[in-house]
Amino acid sequence: MTRQPTRRQFFELAAGGVGLALASSAAGESIGRAEAREPAQAESGGFNLLTDPRYQIGAKSRLQQFIRRGSDATEAEAIFRRLPDLEPQRWVTEWTRLAEPWEEKAPKLEKQGDTQGTMKAYQQASVYYSIAKFPVLNHPAKQAAYRKCTEMYLKAARYFDPPVERVAIPFEGKEIIGYLRKPKGLSKPPVLIATGGIDVYNEDRDTTDFLNVGLATFSMDIPGAGQCPLWFTPGSERLYTAAIDYLLTRADLDGQRMGIMGRSYGGHWGAKMAFVENKRLRAGVDWGGPAHYAFQEPWLRGLLNDKLYLWPVTDSMIYTHHVKDFDELLTQAPSLSLLAQGWLDKPSAMLLNVNGIKDPWITIEDSYLLMETGEPKCMRLYPNGGHMGGDPGSGKMIANWLKFNLSA
């Protein structure tokens, strides 16, 4: 049997040495289903992302999301109005054009001793490169943009308060990359593993709410995302077991008071690890993640009609699960079911499930299933909420729940 490459090996083979300049010469290449397409005025009828019926629902939603992340509203809207489709190279080129001035500005501010200005400039560059690689790394240009995103983030992180420690944990011949931050004024704080989701990587994740309640945060990518060396497959929970092993060695952290929180697609691992590591984790959070029904064929076929994600949401799943096409996803995804794996009736750490009842991407039936099986759990549902609940206060609510469960 041919041995499948690890996620890190695949990433290196697919993206290694491909800079943004070189990526433009490879625009015709693709990985998975994200094939480059030439613009076709006849096909689009002169429409752009905000006016083309194929894209406009998702485009309006994503534009607002990117503005909330820090994009200039005028510049971002102009990009959406220039692009006739989602061809990866053009998408990357447009957002790279916004990133580069900030990347060039940062060293000048650094020479002037303007540390806050330097940090903000590198952060802004990182944001634009992150949008350039969005949603997943299924094209050489997006892989190159992600490398730039990571580079800019780490340069900005030198000025964060509290600071960021980049941690590299040896793992099966590769490395688990995590970003550790500790709350100020606490010598040995509880620690939270923060992970997820399918298109929000380490560099995008804000853990301020958790630092503010006195929790150290160890941020790491889920399998199939960012710098993670594994794909989203059964057995990939060993990634988190290795991270727990490492965190327990840190004398500056209280490893006896450890929790995990998985956001979005990463909520799957927040729930699963509450079962797998119920002796070493005190609490887990599944914030909008799949457990069983979201991995089954009826739900997956329904996602083919989704327009809110902008890109085909199943393409992001195909990449993250490391399968070749939708048919293979239908075959592989059910093996991730926590019900099929027999976890749901086993002992678990205290588990909080949070989501919106109207989540278009992760069925709310998975939340109900978690509550109906095994030991008692906690739930916070938003009756009119979409993915992850959609409430801006939910992060603080989860942080306070974790503080309560990790502080005793």
Helices and strands as residue ranges (DSSP letters): H 7-15, H 20-25, H 41-44, H 56-68, H 73-82, H 88-111, H 115-133, H 140-157, E 165-171, E 174-181, E 190-195, G 202-204, H 208-211, E 216-220, H 238-247, E 254-263, G 264-266, H 267-276, E 283-287, G 293-295, H 297-303, H 313-321, H 326-332, G 333-336, E 350-356, H 365-372, E 378-382, G 387-389, H 394-407
